[in-house]
Amino acid sequence: MKLKNIIWIIIIAVIGMLVISCSTAIDEYRLEDNYYIKETEKFKFVCYEKDHAYMYDIEQSLKNNYEKVLHDLGLTRKVSKITVKVYPTLKEFHKNIGLTRAPKYIVGKKISEKEFKMVSPNAKGLVHTYEQIVNGVAVHEFTHCITDLVIKNRKVPKWLQESIALYEANQKIIPNELPDSFKEISEMKYNIYSIGYLLMEYLVKQYDVEIINKLLLAEGDIESVIGKKEDEFFNEWLEYVKKFH
């Protein structure tokens, strides 16, 4: 048999396996009332569309990032099953998170340490790509759930929580402008979503991944964790961004 024919047979076999794999994953969803449910050891997936092939991609994204997120945030205890609810349209998603007039870019929300909601990557009118929803939003909101488990009743600032979620979900953005002071960041006067990834990238590279857990437990107190005042840390971070990005 010619090598070319062998290669084609292998390609066809691989495609067939992928199709069977996806079909099996979809068939594992059971219909209850008006929604479809699938439960795994770590997650309970809920969606509202008969054609929900995209759920397989969301499952894989969370599965691939599960252990990494727990490790990076320093969570070692057993995690209860987390519910993931996926809505077919932006309108339905916004309604179910109580934000009927929310802008289009709000596509995911952590409800509690045991649940988060998001919009389908196939929904119409999205400002995000399919991959950004599946690989970014799903992991971002999952990270928020794990963050809640780590901090318990601690008052951790939003800038830190969002920076960690952006970093874990690999939602990297290079902003056109940078803030003028750390105060702008800590008081949320600057769009944390445009620089959060870069903040955590710098911290992890300088102080290793354990810095994430230390900052969470210290409620974002930079000085008590790294021994530098906020302004000193901020200036060093600015230099890093300008040099490497």
ROSE-4610 file (N, C-alpha, C; in Angstrom, 1 decimal, always signed):
// ROSE-4610
residu = [M/M/M/K/K/K/L/L/L/K/K/K/N/N/N/I/I/I/I/I/I/W/W/W/I/I/I/I/I/I/I/I/I/I/I/I/A/A/A/V/V/V/I/I/I/G/G/G/M/M/M/L/L/L/V/V/V/I/I/I/S/S/S/C/C/C/S/S/S/T/T/T/A/A/A/I/I/I/D/D/D/E/E/E/Y/Y/Y/R/R/R/L/L/L/E/E/E/D/D/D/N/N/N/Y/Y/Y/Y/Y/Y/I/I/I/K/K/K/E/E/E/T/T/T/E/E/E/K/K/K/F/F/F/K/K/K/F/F/F/V/V/V/C/C/C/Y/Y/Y/E/E/E/K/K/K/D/D/D/H/H/H/A/A/A/Y/Y/Y/M/M/M/Y/Y/Y/D/D/D/I/I/I/E/E/E/Q/Q/Q/S/S/S/L/L/L/K/K/K/N/N/N/N/N/N/Y/Y/Y/E/E/E/K/K/K/V/V/V/L/L/L/H/H/H/D/D/D/L/L/L/G/G/G/L/L/L/T/T/T/R/R/R/K/K/K/V/V/V/S/S/S/K/K/K/I/I/I/T/T/T/V/V/V/K/K/K/V/V/V/Y/Y/Y/P/P/P/T/T/T/L/L/L/K/K/K/E/E/E/F/F/F/H/H/H/K/K/K/N/N/N/I/I/I/G/G/G/L/L/L/T/T/T/R/R/R/A/A/A/P/P/P/K/K/K/Y/Y/Y/I/I/I/V/V/V/G/G/G/K/K/K/K/K/K/I/I/I/S/S/S/E/E/E/K/K/K/E/E/E/F/F/F/K/K/K/M/M/M/V/V/V/S/S/S/P/P/P/N/N/N/A/A/A/K/K/K/G/G/G/L/L/L/V/V/V/H/H/H/T/T/T/Y/Y/Y/E/E/E/Q/Q/Q/I/I/I/V/V/V/N/N/N/G/G/G/V/V/V/A/A/A/V/V/V/H/H/H/E/E/E/F/F/F/T/T/T/H/H/H/C/C/C/I/I/I/T/T/T/D/D/D/L/L/L/V/V/V/I/I/I/K/K/K/N/N/N/R/R/R/K/K/K/V/V/V/P/P/P/K/K/K/W/W/W/L/L/L/Q/Q/Q/E/E/E/S/S/S/I/I/I/A/A/A/L/L/L/Y/Y/Y/E/E/E/A/A/A/N/N/N/Q/Q/Q/K/K/K/I/I/I/I/I/I/P/P/P/N/N/N/E/E/E/L/L/L/P/P/P/D/D/D/S/S/S/F/F/F/K/K/K/E/E/E/I/I/I/S/S/S/E/E/E/M/M/M/K/K/K/Y/Y/Y/N/N/N/I/I/I/Y/Y/Y/S/S/S/I/I/I/G/G/G/Y/Y/Y/L/L/L/L/L/L/M/M/M/E/E/E/Y/Y/Y/L/L/L/V/V/V/K/K/K/Q/Q/Q/Y/Y/Y/D/D/D/V/V/V/E/E/E/I/I/I/I/I/I/N/N/N/K/K/K/L/L/L/L/L/L/L/L/L/A/A/A/E/E/E/G/G/G/D/D/D/I/I/I/E/E/E/S/S/S/V/V/V/I/I/I/G/G/G/K/K/K/K/K/K/E/E/E/D/D/D/E/E/E/F/F/F/F/F/F/N/N/N/E/E/E/W/W/W/L/L/L/E/E/E/Y/Y/Y/V/V/V/K/K/K/K/K/K/F/F/F/H/H/H]
num = [1/1/1/2/2/2/3/3/3/4/4/4/5/5/5/6/6/6/7/7/7/8/8/8/9/9/9/10/10/10/11/11/11/12/12/12/13/13/13/14/14/14/15/15/15/16/16/16/17/17/17/18/18/18/19/19/19/20/20/20/21/21/21/22/22/22/23/23/23/24/24/24/25/25/25/26/26/26/27/27/27/28/28/28/29/29/29/30/30/30/31/31/31/32/32/32/33/33/33/34/34/34/35/35/35/36/36/36/37/37/37/38/38/38/39/39/39/40/40/40/41/41/41/42/42/42/43/43/43/44/44/44/45/45/45/46/46/46/47/47/47/48/48/48/49/49/49/50/50/50/51/51/51/52/52/52/53/53/53/54/54/54/55/55/55/56/56/56/57/57/57/58/58/58/59/59/59/60/60/60/61/61/61/62/62/62/63/63/63/64/64/64/65/65/65/66/66/66/67/67/67/68/68/68/69/69/69/70/70/70/71/71/71/72/72/72/73/73/73/74/74/74/75/75/75/76/76/76/77/77/77/78/78/78/79/79/79/80/80/80/81/81/81/82/82/82/83/83/83/84/84/84/85/85/85/86/86/86/87/87/87/88/88/88/89/89/89/90/90/90/91/91/91/92/92/92/93/93/93/94/94/94/95/95/95/96/96/96/97/97/97/98/98/98/99/99/99/100/100/100/101/101/101/102/102/102/103/103/103/104/104/104/105/105/105/106/106/106/107/107/107/108/108/108/109/109/109/110/110/110/111/111/111/112/112/112/113/113/113/114/114/114/115/115/115/116/116/116/117/117/117/118/118/118/119/119/119/120/120/120/121/121/121/122/122/122/123/123/123/124/124/124/125/125/125/126/126/126/127/127/127/128/128/128/129/129/129/130/130/130/131/131/131/132/132/132/133/133/133/134/134/134/135/135/135/136/136/136/137/137/137/138/138/138/139/139/139/140/140/140/141/141/141/142/142/142/143/143/143/144/144/144/145/145/145/146/146/146/147/147/147/148/148/148/149/149/149/150/150/150/151/151/151/152/152/152/153/153/153/154/154/154/155/155/155/156/156/156/157/157/157/158/158/158/159/159/159/160/160/160/161/161/161/162/162/162/163/163/163/164/164/164/165/165/165/166/166/166/167/167/167/168/168/168/169/169/169/170/170/170/171/171/171/172/172/172/173/173/173/174/174/174/175/175/175/176/176/176/177/177/177/178/178/178/179/179/179/180/180/180/181/181/181/182/182/182/183/183/183/184/184/184/185/185/185/186/186/186/187/187/187/188/188/188/189/189/189/190/190/190/191/191/191/192/192/192/193/193/193/194/194/194/195/195/195/196/196/196/197/197/197/198/198/198/199/199/199/200/200/200/201/201/201/202/202/202/203/203/203/204/204/204/205/205/205/206/206/206/207/207/207/208/208/208/209/209/209/210/210/210/211/211/211/212/212/212/213/213/213/214/214/214/215/215/215/216/216/216/217/217/217/218/218/218/219/219/219/220/220/220/221/221/221/222/222/222/223/223/223/224/224/224/225/225/225/226/226/226/227/227/227/228/228/228/229/229/229/230/230/230/231/231/231/232/232/232/233/233/233/234/234/234/235/235/235/236/236/236/237/237/237/238/238/238/239/239/239/240/240/240/241/241/241/242/242/242/243/243/243/244/244/244/245/245/245]
x = [+0.8/+0.0/+0.9/+0.5/+1.3/+1.2/+2.3/+2.4/+1.3/+0.9/-0.1/-1.4/-1.7/-3.0/-3.1/-1.9/-1.9/-2.1/-1.5/-1.7/-3.2/-3.9/-5.3/-6.2/-5.8/-6.6/-6.4/-5.2/-5.0/-5.8/-5.8/-6.5/-8.0/-8.6/-10.0/-10.3/-9.4/-9.7/-9.7/-8.8/-8.7/-9.9/-10.4/-11.6/-12.8/-12.9/-14.0/-14.0/-12.8/-12.7/-13.2/-12.8/-13.2/-14.7/-15.3/-16.8/-17.5/-17.0/-17.6/-17.5/-16.3/-16.0/-17.0/-17.1/-18.0/-19.5/-19.9/-21.2/-21.5/-20.6/-20.8/-20.9/-20.1/-20.2/-21.5/-22.0/-23.3/-24.4/-24.4/-25.4/-25.5/-24.4/-24.4/-25.3/-25.8/-26.7/-28.1/-28.7/-30.1/-31.1/-32.2/-33.2/-34.0/-34.1/-34.9/-35.7/-37.0/-37.9/-37.5/-37.0/-36.6/-35.1/-34.3/-32.9/-32.1/-30.9/-30.1/-29.0/-28.8/-27.8/-26.8/-25.6/-24.6/-23.8/-23.5/-22.7/-21.5/-20.4/-19.1/-18.7/-17.5/-17.0/-16.9/-16.5/-16.1/-17.2/-18.0/-18.9/-20.3/-21.3/-22.6/-22.9/-23.0/-23.2/-24.7/-25.2/-26.6/-26.7/-27.4/-27.6/-29.1/-29.5/-30.9/-31.1/-30.2/-30.4/-30.2/-31.0/-30.9/-29.6/-29.2/-28.0/-26.9/-26.3/-25.3/-23.9/-23.5/-22.2/-21.1/-21.3/-20.3/-20.0/-20.9/-20.7/-19.4/-19.2/-18.0/-16.7/-16.7/-15.5/-15.4/-16.5/-16.5/-16.0/-16.5/-16.1/-14.5/-14.0/-12.6/-11.8/-12.2/-11.5/-11.3/-12.4/-12.4/-11.6/-11.7/-11.0/-9.5/-9.1/-7.7/-7.1/-7.9/-7.4/-7.6/-8.4/-8.9/-7.7/-6.8/-5.7/-4.8/-4.6/-3.7/-4.2/-5.5/-6.1/-6.0/-6.3/-6.3/-4.8/-3.9/-2.5/-2.0/-2.3/-1.8/-2.4/-3.7/-4.3/-4.0/-3.3/-2.9/-4.0/-5.0/-6.1/-5.8/-5.7/-5.4/-6.5/-7.6/-8.7/-9.6/-10.5/-11.4/-12.4/-12.8/-13.7/-15.0/-16.1/-17.5/-17.7/-18.7/-19.0/-19.6/-19.1/-19.4/-20.4/-21.5/-22.5/-22.2/-22.3/-22.0/-23.3/-23.9/-25.1/-24.8/-25.2/-24.9/-26.2/-26.3/-27.6/-27.4/-28.4/-28.3/-28.2/-28.7/-28.6/-28.1/-27.6/-27.2/-28.4/-29.5/-30.7/-31.1/-31.1/-31.5/-30.4/-29.1/-28.1/-28.2/-28.3/-28.4/-29.6/-30.7/-31.9/-31.7/-30.9/-30.7/-29.6/-28.9/-28.0/-28.5/-29.7/-30.3/-29.8/-29.2/-28.7/-29.3/-30.6/-31.2/-30.7/-30.1/-29.5/-28.0/-27.4/-26.0/-25.4/-24.2/-23.6/-23.2/-22.9/-22.7/-21.4/-20.5/-19.2/-19.3/-20.5/-20.7/-21.2/-20.4/-20.8/-20.6/-20.2/-20.0/-20.1/-20.6/-20.7/-20.6/-19.8/-19.7/-20.9/-21.6/-22.8/-22.4/-21.6/-21.1/-19.9/-19.4/-18.2/-18.6/-19.9/-20.4/-21.1/-21.1/-21.9/-21.4/-21.4/-21.2/-22.1/-22.4/-23.2/-22.5/-22.8/-22.1/-23.1/-22.7/-23.5/-22.9/-23.7/-23.2/-22.2/-21.1/-20.2/-20.8/-22.0/-22.7/-23.8/-23.9/-25.0/-24.7/-25.8/-25.6/-25.3/-24.6/-24.3/-23.2/-22.4/-21.3/-20.1/-19.4/-18.3/-17.0/-17.2/-16.1/-16.2/-15.0/-15.0/-15.4/-15.6/-16.0/-14.9/-13.7/-12.5/-12.4/-12.7/-12.6/-13.7/-14.8/-15.8/-15.5/-15.1/-14.8/-13.6/-12.5/-11.2/-10.9/-11.6/-11.4/-12.4/-13.6/-14.7/-15.0/-15.0/-15.3/-14.3/-13.0/-11.9/-11.9/-12.2/-12.2/-13.2/-14.4/-15.4/-15.2/-14.6/-14.3/-13.2/-12.3/-11.2/-11.8/-12.9/-13.5/-14.2/-14.7/-15.3/-14.2/-13.1/-12.0/-11.4/-11.4/-10.9/-11.8/-13.1/-14.0/-13.7/-13.3/-13.0/-11.7/-10.8/-9.5/-9.6/-10.3/-10.4/-11.4/-12.4/-13.5/-14.1/-14.0/-14.6/-13.7/-12.5/-11.6/-12.1/-11.7/-12.1/-11.0/-11.0/-10.0/-10.4/-9.6/-10.0/-10.3/-11.2/-11.6/-10.4/-9.5/-8.4/-7.6/-7.4/-6.6/-7.4/-8.7/-9.5/-9.6/-9.8/-9.9/-8.6/-7.5/-6.2/-5.9/-6.2/-5.9/-6.8/-8.0/-8.9/-8.5/-8.0/-7.5/-6.3/-5.4/-4.1/-4.4/-5.2/-5.5/-6.2/-7.0/-7.7/-6.9/-5.7/-4.8/-5.5/-6.2/-6.8/-5.9/-4.9/-3.9/-4.2/-4.1/-4.3/-3.1/-2.7/-1.6/-2.3/-2.5/-3.2/-2.5/-3.2/-2.6/-2.1/-2.7/-2.3/-2.2/-1.3/-1.1/-1.5/-1.9/-2.4/-1.2/-1.5/-0.5/+0.0/-0.8/-0.4/-1.1/-0.6/-1.3/-2.6/-2.8/-4.1/-5.2/-4.9/-5.9/-6.4/-5.4/-5.8/-6.6/-6.0/-6.7/-8.0/-8.3/-9.6/-10.5/-10.0/-10.8/-11.2/-10.2/-10.5/-9.9/-9.2/-8.6/-9.2/-9.4/-10.0/-9.0/-9.3/-8.5/-8.4/-9.5/-9.5/-8.5/-7.9/-6.9/-5.5/-5.3/-3.9/-3.8/-4.9/-4.9/-4.0/-4.0/-3.1/-1.7/-1.3/+0.1/+0.5/-0.4/+0.0/+0.4/-0.5/-0.2/+1.0/+1.1/+2.3/+3.6/+3.7/+4.8/+5.1/+4.0/+4.1/+4.6/+4.0/+4.4/+5.8/+6.2/+7.6/+8.6/+8.3/+9.2/+9.2/+8.1/+8.0/+7.4/+7.3/+6.8/+5.3/+4.7/+3.2/+2.6/+3.4/+2.9/+2.4/+2.9/+2.5/+1.0/+0.3/-1.1/-1.8/-1.5/-2.1/-1.8/-0.5/-0.1/-0.9/-1.1/-1.8/-3.3/-3.8/-5.2/-5.4/-4.6/-4.7/-4.4/-3.6/-3.2/-4.2/-5.2/-6.3/-5.7/-4.7/-4.1/-3.1/-2.6/-1.7/-0.3/+0.0/+1.3/+2.5/+2.6/+3.7/+4.0/+3.0/+3.2/+3.6/+3.4/+3.7/+5.1/+5.4/+6.6/+7.6/+7.2/+8.1/+8.4/+7.6/+7.7/+6.4/+6.6/+5.4/+4.7/+3.5/+2.7/+3.3/+3.7/+4.3/+5.6/+6.4/+7.6/+7.3/+6.4/+5.9/+5.4/+4.5/+3.9/+4.9/+5.9/+7.0/+7.8/+8.1/+8.8/+8.0/+6.7/+5.8/+5.7/+5.6/+5.6/+6.8/+8.0/+9.2/+9.2/+8.7/+8.6/+7.7/+6.5/+5.6/+6.2/+6.9/+7.5/+8.6/+9.3/+10.5/+10.1/+9.1/+8.8/+7.5/+6.7/+5.5/+5.4]
y = [-1.2/+0.0/+1.2/+2.2/+3.4/+4.2/+4.9/+5.8/+6.8/+7.4/+8.4/+7.8/+6.6/+5.9/+5.7/+5.3/+5.0/+6.2/+7.4/+8.6/+9.0/+8.9/+9.2/+8.3/+7.1/+6.2/+6.6/+7.0/+7.5/+8.7/+9.7/+10.9/+10.7/+9.8/+9.5/+8.8/+7.9/+7.2/+8.2/+9.2/+10.2/+11.0/+11.5/+12.3/+11.5/+10.2/+9.4/+9.3/+9.1/+9.0/+10.3/+11.4/+12.7/+12.9/+12.5/+12.7/+11.8/+10.5/+9.6/+10.2/+10.7/+11.3/+12.4/+13.3/+14.5/+14.0/+13.0/+12.6/+11.9/+11.1/+10.5/+11.5/+12.5/+13.6/+14.2/+14.5/+15.2/+14.3/+13.0/+12.0/+11.8/+12.1/+11.9/+12.9/+13.9/+14.9/+14.4/+14.5/+14.0/+15.2/+15.0/+16.1/+16.1/+17.2/+17.4/+18.7/+18.6/+19.7/+20.4/+21.6/+22.3/+22.5/+21.7/+21.9/+20.5/+20.6/+19.4/+19.4/+18.2/+18.1/+17.0/+17.3/+16.2/+16.5/+15.4/+15.5/+14.7/+15.3/+14.6/+14.6/+14.1/+14.1/+15.5/+16.5/+17.8/+18.9/+18.6/+19.6/+19.1/+20.0/+19.7/+20.7/+20.3/+21.2/+21.2/+22.5/+22.7/+23.6/+23.2/+24.0/+23.9/+24.8/+24.9/+24.7/+24.1/+23.9/+22.4/+22.0/+20.6/+20.4/+21.4/+21.3/+22.0/+21.2/+21.8/+21.1/+20.9/+20.3/+21.2/+22.5/+23.4/+23.0/+22.4/+22.0/+21.1/+20.3/+19.5/+20.3/+21.4/+22.3/+23.0/+23.4/+24.0/+23.0/+21.8/+20.7/+20.5/+20.4/+20.1/+21.3/+22.5/+23.7/+23.7/+23.4/+23.3/+22.1/+21.0/+19.8/+20.1/+20.7/+21.0/+22.0/+22.8/+23.9/+23.7/+22.7/+22.4/+22.3/+21.4/+21.2/+22.4/+23.0/+24.2/+25.3/+25.6/+26.7/+26.4/+25.2/+24.8/+24.9/+24.5/+24.6/+26.0/+26.8/+28.2/+29.0/+28.7/+29.5/+28.9/+27.7/+27.1/+26.4/+25.9/+25.2/+23.7/+23.1/+21.7/+20.8/+21.4/+20.6/+20.2/+19.3/+18.8/+19.9/+20.0/+21.0/+20.3/+20.9/+20.4/+20.6/+19.8/+19.9/+21.3/+21.9/+23.2/+23.2/+23.9/+23.9/+25.0/+24.6/+25.5/+25.7/+26.8/+27.0/+27.9/+27.4/+28.1/+28.4/+29.7/+30.2/+30.5/+30.2/+30.3/+31.7/+32.7/+34.1/+35.0/+36.2/+37.2/+37.7/+37.8/+38.3/+37.4/+36.1/+35.1/+35.1/+35.2/+35.2/+36.4/+37.6/+38.8/+38.8/+38.3/+38.2/+37.3/+36.2/+35.2/+35.6/+36.7/+37.2/+38.5/+38.9/+40.1/+41.4/+41.3/+42.5/+42.7/+43.0/+43.0/+44.1/+45.1/+46.1/+46.1/+44.9/+44.8/+44.9/+45.4/+45.6/+44.2/+44.1/+42.9/+42.2/+42.9/+42.3/+41.5/+41.6/+40.8/+39.5/+38.5/+37.2/+36.0/+36.3/+35.3/+36.0/+35.2/+35.7/+34.6/+34.7/+33.8/+34.1/+33.1/+33.2/+32.9/+31.9/+31.5/+30.6/+30.1/+29.2/+27.9/+27.7/+26.4/+26.6/+27.8/+28.0/+29.2/+29.0/+30.2/+30.1/+31.2/+31.2/+31.9/+31.5/+32.1/+32.0/+32.7/+32.6/+31.6/+31.0/+30.1/+30.7/+30.0/+30.6/+30.8/+30.2/+30.3/+31.3/+32.0/+33.1/+34.2/+34.8/+35.8/+37.2/+38.0/+39.4/+39.5/+38.4/+38.5/+39.4/+40.0/+40.8/+39.9/+38.7/+37.7/+36.6/+36.0/+34.9/+33.6/+32.6/+31.3/+30.8/+30.9/+30.5/+31.3/+32.6/+33.5/+33.1/+32.7/+32.3/+30.9/+30.0/+28.6/+28.5/+29.1/+29.0/+30.1/+31.3/+32.4/+32.6/+32.8/+33.1/+31.9/+30.7/+29.6/+29.4/+29.5/+29.4/+30.6/+31.8/+33.0/+32.8/+32.5/+32.3/+31.2/+30.1/+29.0/+29.4/+30.2/+30.8/+31.6/+32.4/+33.1/+32.2/+31.1/+30.1/+29.6/+29.2/+28.7/+29.8/+31.0/+32.2/+32.3/+32.2/+32.2/+31.2/+30.0/+28.9/+29.2/+29.9/+30.2/+31.3/+32.4/+33.5/+33.4/+32.6/+32.4/+33.8/+34.3/+35.6/+36.8/+36.6/+37.7/+38.7/+40.0/+41.0/+41.3/+40.6/+40.7/+41.7/+42.7/+43.7/+43.2/+43.9/+43.4/+43.4/+44.3/+44.4/+43.1/+42.5/+41.3/+40.1/+40.0/+38.9/+38.8/+40.0/+40.0/+39.7/+40.2/+40.0/+38.5/+37.8/+36.4/+35.6/+36.0/+35.3/+35.5/+36.7/+37.0/+36.2/+36.1/+35.4/+33.9/+33.3/+31.9/+31.5/+32.5/+32.2/+32.6/+33.1/+33.5/+34.6/+35.5/+36.6/+37.9/+37.7/+38.7/+39.9/+41.1/+42.3/+43.2/+43.8/+44.8/+46.2/+47.0/+48.3/+49.3/+50.2/+51.4/+52.4/+52.5/+53.4/+52.7/+53.2/+52.6/+53.5/+53.0/+53.9/+54.8/+55.8/+56.8/+56.4/+55.6/+55.3/+54.0/+53.3/+52.1/+52.4/+53.7/+54.1/+54.0/+54.3/+54.2/+52.7/+51.8/+50.4/+49.9/+50.2/+49.7/+50.3/+51.5/+52.2/+51.9/+51.0/+50.7/+51.9/+52.8/+54.0/+53.8/+52.6/+52.2/+50.9/+50.6/+49.4/+48.2/+47.5/+46.4/+45.3/+45.1/+44.1/+44.2/+45.4/+45.7/+45.5/+45.4/+45.3/+44.2/+43.6/+42.5/+41.4/+40.9/+39.8/+40.2/+41.4/+41.8/+42.0/+42.4/+42.6/+41.2/+40.2/+38.9/+38.2/+38.4/+37.9/+38.3/+39.6/+40.2/+39.6/+39.6/+39.1/+37.6/+36.8/+35.4/+35.2/+36.0/+35.9/+36.3/+37.3/+37.9/+37.1/+36.6/+36.0/+34.5/+34.0/+32.6/+32.5/+31.4/+31.3/+31.3/+31.0/+31.0/+32.4/+33.5/+34.8/+35.0/+34.2/+34.4/+34.0/+32.9/+32.5/+33.5/+33.9/+34.8/+36.2/+36.7/+37.9/+37.8/+36.6/+36.4/+36.4/+35.6/+35.5/+36.8/+37.7/+39.0/+40.1/+39.7/+40.6/+41.7/+41.3/+42.2/+43.2/+43.0/+43.9/+43.7/+44.4/+44.3/+44.4/+45.4/+45.6/+44.5/+43.9/+42.9/+41.6/+41.4/+40.2/+40.3/+41.3/+41.4/+42.4/+43.1/+44.0/+45.3/+45.6/+46.9/+47.7/+49.0/+49.9/+49.8/+50.1/+50.0/+50.8/+52.0/+52.9/+52.3/+51.7/+51.0/+49.8/+49.0/+47.9/+48.4/+49.4/+49.9/+50.4/+51.1/+51.6/+50.5/+49.5/+48.3/+47.6/+47.5/+46.8/+47.6/+48.9/+49.8/+49.5/+49.5/+49.3/+47.9/+46.9/+45.6/+45.6/+46.2/+46.3/+47.0/+48.1/+48.9/+48.1/+47.3/+46.6/+45.4/+44.6/+43.3/+43.3/+44.4/+44.4/+45.7]
z = [+0.0/+0.0/+0.0/-0.9/-1.0/+0.3/+0.6/+1.8/+1.8/+0.7/+0.6/+1.0/+0.6/+1.0/+2.5/+3.0/+4.5/+5.3/+4.8/+5.5/+5.5/+4.3/+4.2/+5.1/+5.2/+6.1/+7.6/+8.0/+9.3/+9.6/+8.7/+8.8/+9.0/+8.1/+8.2/+9.5/+10.0/+11.3/+12.4/+12.4/+13.5/+13.5/+12.3/+12.2/+12.7/+12.4/+12.8/+14.4/+14.9/+16.4/+17.1/+16.5/+17.1/+17.0/+15.9/+15.7/+16.7/+16.9/+17.8/+19.2/+19.5/+20.9/+21.2/+20.2/+20.5/+20.6/+19.7/+19.8/+21.1/+21.6/+22.9/+24.0/+23.9/+25.0/+25.0/+23.8/+23.7/+24.2/+23.8/+24.2/+25.7/+26.4/+27.9/+28.6/+27.9/+28.5/+28.6/+29.7/+29.9/+29.9/+29.4/+29.3/+30.6/+31.3/+32.5/+32.3/+32.2/+32.0/+30.7/+30.8/+29.5/+29.4/+30.1/+30.0/+30.0/+29.6/+29.5/+30.5/+31.2/+32.3/+32.1/+32.4/+32.5/+33.8/+34.5/+35.7/+35.7/+36.0/+36.1/+37.6/+37.9/+39.3/+39.8/+38.9/+39.4/+39.0/+38.0/+37.5/+37.2/+37.3/+36.8/+35.7/+34.5/+33.4/+33.0/+32.8/+32.5/+31.3/+30.2/+29.1/+28.6/+27.7/+27.4/+25.9/+25.1/+23.7/+23.4/+22.5/+22.0/+21.2/+20.4/+19.7/+20.6/+21.4/+22.4/+22.3/+21.1/+20.8/+21.5/+21.6/+22.2/+23.6/+24.3/+25.7/+25.9/+24.9/+24.9/+25.0/+24.3/+24.3/+25.7/+26.3/+27.6/+28.6/+28.5/+29.5/+29.4/+28.2/+28.0/+28.5/+28.3/+28.7/+30.2/+30.9/+32.4/+32.9/+32.2/+32.6/+32.5/+31.4/+31.1/+32.1/+32.7/+33.5/+35.0/+35.3/+36.7/+37.7/+37.5/+38.5/+38.5/+37.4/+37.4/+38.2/+38.1/+38.9/+40.3/+40.7/+42.2/+42.7/+41.9/+42.3/+42.4/+41.4/+41.4/+42.5/+42.9/+44.0/+45.3/+45.3/+46.6/+47.4/+46.6/+47.3/+47.3/+48.4/+48.5/+49.0/+49.6/+50.1/+48.9/+49.2/+48.2/+47.8/+46.6/+46.1/+45.8/+46.2/+45.9/+44.4/+43.9/+42.5/+42.2/+41.1/+40.7/+39.5/+39.6/+38.6/+37.5/+36.3/+35.1/+34.3/+34.3/+33.5/+32.3/+31.2/+29.9/+29.2/+28.9/+28.3/+26.8/+26.0/+24.5/+23.9/+24.7/+24.1/+25.2/+24.8/+25.7/+26.6/+25.9/+26.6/+27.8/+27.5/+28.6/+29.7/+29.3/+30.3/+31.2/+30.6/+31.4/+32.3/+31.8/+32.6/+33.8/+33.6/+34.7/+35.7/+35.4/+36.4/+36.9/+36.6/+37.1/+36.6/+35.3/+34.7/+33.3/+33.2/+31.9/+30.9/+31.5/+30.6/+30.5/+30.8/+30.8/+29.4/+29.3/+28.0/+27.4/+26.1/+25.4/+25.9/+26.5/+26.9/+28.2/+28.9/+30.1/+29.7/+29.7/+29.2/+30.2/+31.4/+32.4/+33.8/+34.8/+36.1/+37.1/+38.1/+39.3/+40.2/+40.5/+41.4/+42.8/+43.0/+44.3/+44.2/+45.2/+45.1/+44.5/+44.3/+43.8/+42.4/+41.9/+40.6/+39.9/+38.5/+37.7/+36.4/+35.8/+34.7/+33.5/+32.3/+31.1/+29.9/+28.9/+27.6/+26.7/+25.8/+24.9/+23.9/+23.5/+22.5/+21.1/+20.9/+19.7/+19.7/+20.8/+20.8/+19.8/+19.3/+18.3/+19.0/+18.3/+18.7/+19.7/+19.9/+20.8/+20.3/+21.3/+20.9/+21.1/+21.6/+21.9/+20.8/+20.5/+19.6/+20.4/+19.6/+20.2/+21.2/+20.7/+21.6/+22.9/+22.8/+23.9/+25.0/+24.5/+25.5/+26.1/+25.3/+25.7/+26.6/+26.1/+26.8/+27.8/+27.6/+28.4/+29.5/+29.1/+30.1/+31.0/+30.5/+31.4/+32.5/+32.1/+33.1/+34.0/+33.5/+34.3/+35.4/+35.1/+36.1/+37.1/+36.6/+37.4/+38.4/+38.0/+38.9/+40.0/+39.7/+40.7/+41.8/+41.4/+42.3/+43.3/+42.7/+43.5/+44.4/+43.9/+44.7/+46.0/+45.8/+47.0/+48.0/+47.6/+48.5/+49.2/+48.6/+49.2/+50.2/+49.9/+50.7/+51.8/+51.7/+52.7/+52.9/+54.2/+54.5/+54.4/+53.8/+53.7/+52.7/+52.9/+52.0/+51.0/+49.9/+48.9/+47.8/+47.5/+46.6/+45.2/+44.5/+43.2/+42.2/+42.3/+41.3/+41.3/+42.6/+42.7/+42.2/+42.6/+42.2/+40.6/+40.0/+38.5/+37.9/+38.4/+37.9/+37.9/+38.9/+39.0/+38.0/+37.9/+37.0/+35.5/+35.2/+33.9/+33.6/+34.6/+34.4/+34.2/+35.0/+34.9/+33.6/+33.1/+31.9/+30.6/+30.9/+29.8/+28.9/+29.6/+28.9/+28.8/+28.0/+28.0/+27.0/+27.5/+26.7/+26.9/+25.8/+25.9/+25.7/+26.8/+26.7/+25.9/+25.4/+24.7/+25.7/+26.8/+27.9/+29.2/+30.0/+31.4/+32.5/+33.6/+34.7/+35.2/+35.9/+36.4/+37.8/+38.5/+39.9/+40.3/+41.4/+41.9/+42.5/+42.9/+43.5/+42.5/+41.3/+40.2/+40.1/+40.3/+40.2/+41.4/+42.6/+43.8/+44.0/+43.6/+43.7/+42.5/+41.6/+40.4/+39.5/+39.5/+38.6/+37.2/+37.1/+35.8/+35.4/+34.2/+33.7/+34.0/+35.1/+35.5/+34.5/+33.7/+32.7/+31.6/+31.4/+30.4/+30.9/+32.2/+32.7/+33.8/+34.2/+35.2/+34.9/+33.7/+33.3/+33.5/+33.0/+33.1/+34.5/+35.4/+36.8/+37.4/+37.2/+37.7/+37.0/+35.7/+35.0/+35.6/+35.9/+36.6/+38.0/+38.8/+40.1/+40.2/+39.3/+39.2/+38.8/+37.8/+37.3/+38.3/+39.1/+40.1/+41.4/+41.8/+43.1/+43.1/+41.9/+41.8/+42.0/+41.6/+41.6/+43.0/+44.1/+45.4/+45.8/+45.1/+45.4/+45.3/+44.5/+44.3/+45.6/+46.2/+47.5/+48.6/+48.6/+49.7/+49.6/+48.4/+48.3/+48.6/+48.3/+48.6/+50.1/+50.8/+52.2/+53.0/+52.3/+52.9/+52.4/+51.8/+51.3/+50.4/+49.6/+48.6/+49.1/+50.3/+50.9/+50.3/+49.3/+48.6/+49.5/+50.4/+51.2/+52.2/+52.8/+53.8/+53.1/+51.8/+51.1/+50.5/+49.7/+49.0/+49.6/+50.7/+51.4/+50.6/+49.7/+49.0/+49.1/+49.2/+49.2/+47.8/+47.8/+46.5/+45.4/+45.7/+44.6/+44.1/+44.9/+44.4/+43.6/+44.0/+43.2/+41.9/+41.9/+40.7/+39.7/+40.1/+39.2/+38.6/+39.4/+38.9/+37.8/+38.1/+37.2/+35.9/+35.9/+34.7/+33.9/+34.5/+33.8/+33.1/+33.8/+33.2/+32.0/+32.0/+30.9/+29.7/+30.0/+28.9/+28.2/+29.0/+28.5/+27.7/+28.2/+27.6/+26.8/+26.8/+26.0/+25.2]
